[in-house]
Amino acid sequence: MGKTIRGSRKPLLKGFLEEENLDRRLRSWAKAITWRALGILILGLIAWIYTGNLEQTSIITVAFNGVRLILYYVHEHLWERVKWGRD
């Protein structure tokens, strides 16, 4: 028997490659990417309006999104230690 989802007897990859699930995952990735792109553009616009300088705008936008990426990674790993809400 292959790997299972924690707390479940369902195989980890069961249904993973089924066409319906693949469409949902591709749609989710497309939504996530366009949402992040929109956020980056809005932040860039606000930073540019505030600074009036493209170099400073770029630094602010890249730094902010880099920090968010790291914080999200740490946040996810901390939540992995929380047992609350799991069966």
C-alpha positions as CSV (number, residue, x, y, z in Angstrom):
1,M,0.0,0.0,0.0
2,G,1.4,3.5,-0.9
3,K,1.7,6.5,1.2
4,T,-1.5,7.9,2.8
5,I,-2.6,11.3,3.9
6,R,-2.0,11.8,7.6
7,G,-4.9,10.6,9.6
8,S,-6.6,9.0,6.6
9,R,-6.5,5.6,4.9
10,K,-6.9,7.2,1.5
11,P,-3.9,6.7,-0.8
12,L,-2.0,10.0,-1.2
13,L,-2.1,10.1,-5.0
14,K,-5.6,8.5,-5.5
15,G,-7.4,10.5,-8.1
16,F,-4.4,13.0,-8.5
17,L,-4.1,12.5,-12.2
18,E,-7.8,12.2,-13.0
19,E,-8.8,14.7,-15.6
20,E,-11.4,16.5,-13.4
21,N,-8.9,16.9,-10.6
22,L,-6.2,18.0,-13.0
23,D,-8.5,20.7,-14.4
24,R,-9.3,21.9,-10.8
25,R,-5.6,22.1,-9.9
26,L,-4.6,23.9,-13.1
27,R,-7.5,26.3,-12.5
28,S,-6.3,26.8,-8.9
29,W,-2.7,27.5,-10.1
30,A,-3.9,29.9,-12.7
31,K,-6.0,31.8,-10.1
32,A,-3.1,31.9,-7.6
33,I,-0.7,33.2,-10.2
34,T,-3.0,35.9,-11.5
35,W,-3.9,36.9,-8.0
36,R,-0.2,37.3,-7.0
37,A,0.5,39.2,-10.3
38,L,-2.4,41.6,-9.5
39,G,-1.0,42.1,-6.0
40,I,2.5,42.8,-7.3
41,L,1.2,45.3,-9.9
42,I,-0.9,47.1,-7.3
43,L,2.0,47.3,-4.8
44,G,4.3,48.5,-7.6
45,L,1.8,51.2,-8.6
46,I,1.4,52.4,-5.0
47,A,5.2,52.4,-4.4
48,W,5.8,54.3,-7.7
49,I,3.1,56.9,-6.8
50,Y,4.7,57.3,-3.4
51,T,8.4,57.3,-4.5
52,G,8.2,58.5,-8.1
53,N,11.3,56.4,-8.6
54,L,11.3,53.1,-10.6
55,E,14.4,51.8,-8.9
56,Q,13.0,52.3,-5.4
57,T,9.7,50.9,-6.6
58,S,11.4,47.8,-7.8
59,I,13.3,47.3,-4.6
60,I,10.2,47.8,-2.4
61,T,8.2,45.4,-4.5
62,V,10.8,42.7,-4.7
63,A,11.7,43.0,-1.0
64,F,8.1,42.9,0.1
65,N,7.3,39.8,-1.9
66,G,10.5,38.1,-0.8
67,V,9.6,38.7,2.8
68,R,6.1,37.4,2.2
69,L,7.4,34.2,0.6
70,I,9.7,33.5,3.6
71,L,7.0,34.3,6.1
72,Y,4.5,32.1,4.3
73,Y,7.0,29.2,4.4
74,V,7.6,29.7,8.1
75,H,3.9,30.0,8.8
76,E,3.1,26.8,7.0
77,H,5.8,24.9,8.9
78,L,4.6,26.2,12.2
79,W,1.0,25.2,11.4
80,E,2.3,21.7,10.6
81,R,3.1,21.4,14.4
82,V,-0.4,22.4,15.4
83,K,-2.6,19.3,16.1
84,W,-5.8,21.3,16.5
85,G,-8.4,20.6,13.7
86,R,-6.9,17.3,12.6
87,D,-8.7,14.0,13.0
